[in-house]
Amino acid sequence: MAADVDKRIPEEEKKISPQNGKQRPGSRSWICRGMWTLLVVCAVPLFAFGIKYYQDAQLLKRHVRPKSVIMLYHTCEMTEESVRTLGAEGLFLFSSLDTDHDFYLSPEEFKPIAEKLTGASCYLSFCLSLLSNHFPSVSFVTYRITNPADFEEEVIHDPNGETLTLEAKMQPLLLDSMTKSKDGFLGVSHSSLSGLRSWKSPAVPSSSFSASQFRVFLPPKNKIEVGDTWWVIPSELNIFTGYLPNNRYHPPTPRGREVVIHSLLSMFHPRPFIKTRFAPQGTVACIRASNDFYYDIVFRIHAEFQLNDIPDFPFWFTPGQFTGNIVLSKDASHVRLFHLYVPNNRSLNVDMEWLYGASESSNMEVDIGYLPQLELQSAGPSTPSIITDEQGNIIDRRDSSSEPIQFVFEEIHWTSEISQEEAARRMEVTFYPFKKVSYLPFSEAFERAEAEQKLVHSILLWGALDDQSCSGRTLRETVLESSPVLALLNQSFISSWSLVKELENLQQNPALSEKARLHLEKYSFPVEMMVALPNGTIVHHINANFFLDQTAMKPEEEEATFSFSSGFEDPSTSTYISFLKEGLEKAKEYLAQ
């Protein structure tokens, strides 16, 4: 039996061996190779999925942030072809905000626009529309920004509340301060200036307001510290949105917070426009002082008047600014003081523009002049019409036939305050980001430059650079507020701006006459930017019109200028930086002599 078994095994081996022989180890190798191939095939997508999961996780970690205003994420790599079809404006808008070039606007990157346009939902829609048209490969997730005025309740007048009497004072514009007066207004029609010539006194010399109406000046809940600024009426315009039409006679119906501002300015003239035709519009306020019961709030208003009516053509009268302050209780039941005025500390403080036709395309004349006084002042603190005892019984009443009720008001002591100048500066920076750089008066700028061994970055123009009578609007809204220019000015220059008329007057000043003369020699209308040594020598200068011509994009230049391979750079910013750096180089030549 055992022999049979022993014999059977070799027989089987013989049967198997000739057929399979060397195939057994090869079979194992083939199976191993197949298994490894299958493993690799399965591992590649898993590995790719892992990478994708990690990237998505990092993207989500970075992009999903609390209280984001707007999120943008690029869904495919932008090609050179898409750059060519994008256009200069769209690329400038997006890339100038996208500082880290990751095709994503974080809240911090969007902040410069948001601060300037808080509440301007129409601009947000415009911005998104522009970006969508230029970036078809970009997806947008947006969250609605609610304008506080949208849910603001109308102020209800309390017949038993306190009332405040305001008195208006005015000295009309000095016609001989206008440039056109030098040739006797040659070529200026009498009808064009009819509204200006006839406006000699306030439309309403005195008016009473409910104290509760001034609630609009109270700060929002997140702006209650001394020095905080906020928009009472937000600006809705900027360099991208353009200007409002010139061919208008009557202002739009005011709403919400606009009502009180409109009523106040209507005391001067019946046609106030509380939002100017050009940026920055609106009203900004700042808490100057505070205690447990009262605020001292300073404010600045950009508004203008339409002086002509049909059939005469429009005449726009734009003061540089309205400013003032109000001292009121924190519940707005009592107003201790109210003061509003047009500053008259500069030689020219009003811009005037008038049309020679009814259409928007009609020719326009422009001039600037001096307004000595336009002012609202409270006659005294607000007072109640009735006085009640602790039980609510009326013990005295004020009416037109009786003597006014006499009150004695306690003196207000502030527990926290800043200076009037500091509050004004903070509002100025809110309106004009370019004022993050200090612009010193002419004489002080050269003294500081000599002390710090720096050059003077000087701007000479007809109208003020930091108010609405300005002839340098484009300059201040573009290059002067760009981050690279701000950084270079802070590092290497002392900045100053001056009115042409002020430097003409300074020629009579022995200490400053030479510096003023050197500036005026280089000046050309309307704005001249200069780099000067501390002794007043002009080492470099450029006219605003020439500068704008230089930075105007030509279609054939766009492809070369806007390339992701070399990085994005705004032409106007790069040109101005080149101007400043050339000034630094030329100064070395003068100093070496």
Number of C-alpha atoms within 10 A of each C-alpha: 6 7 7 8 10 10 11 12 11 12 12 10 11 12 11 11 14 9 9 11 11 10 11 10 10 10 12 11 12 11 11 12 12 12 12 12 12 11 11 13 11 11 12 11 11 12 12 11 12 12 12 12 12 12 12 12 12 11 12 11 10 10 16 11 12 7 8 15 18 18 19 16 16 15 11 8 10 14 10 14 9 14 19 16 13 18 15 20 14 19 20 17 15 20 20 17 20 17 16 12 14 12 19 22 23 22 16 13 15 19 15 12 13 15 15 21 21 21 21 17 15 12 18 20 12 13 16 15 12 15 20 15 12 20 20 12 15 18 14 15 9 13 11 10 13 12 13 15 16 10 9 12 9 12 16 9 13 13 11 11 16 21 22 24 18 24 17 22 18 19 14 18 20 13 17 13 16 19 14 18 14 11 8 10 15 9 8 13 10 11 14 20 18 15 19 19 15 11 16 13 16 22 15 17 14 16 14 13 17 25 26 21 20 21 20 19 26 22 21 13 7 8 14 15 16 19 22 16 24 21 24 24 24 22 23 22 23 18 13 12 14 11 13 13 11 20 18 19 20 15 15 12 9 14 13 17 21 18 16 19 21 21 15 18 25 17 23 23 17 18 20 25 24 23 25 23 19 19 24 24 22 21 26 24 28 31 27 28 23 24 16 10 11 20 29 23 25 25 25 24 25 27 24 26 24 24 26 24 15 9 8 19 21 26 29 25 23 23 26 26 20 20 20 20 21 22 23 26 20 18 12 20 20 24 26 20 18 24 18 23 20 21 18 15 9 15 18 23 25 26 24 19 17 23 21 17 14 16 14 12 12 14 11 14 14 14 18 24 22 21 22 19 15 21 23 24 17 21 15 13 19 24 23 20 16 17 15 12 9 6 6 8 10 11 9 12 14 14 11 6 6 8 9 12 14 7 9 5 8 6 6 13 11 15 9 14 17 13 11 13 9 13 23 20 16 19 22 18 15 20 24 20 19 23 19 17 19 14 20 16 12 22 14 12 23 27 15 18 21 15 10 13 14 18 28 29 25 24 26 28 22 21 29 24 24 20 23 25 24 21 20 22 19 14 17 18 18 15 21 22 19 17 14 14 19 18 14 13 20 13 10 18 24 28 23 21 21 21 20 23 16 16 20 15 12 19 16 12 12 9 11 17 16 17 23 23 16 14 26 17 9 16 20 15 13 15 23 24 24 25 29 27 23 21 15 18 17 22 19 21 21 18 19 21 13 11 17 14 11 12 15 12 15 9 11 8 10 14 16 10 16 22 15 13 7 9 10 16 16 19 18 21 19 15 17 19 18 12 18 24 16 15 22 20 12 15 19 11 10 11 8 6 5
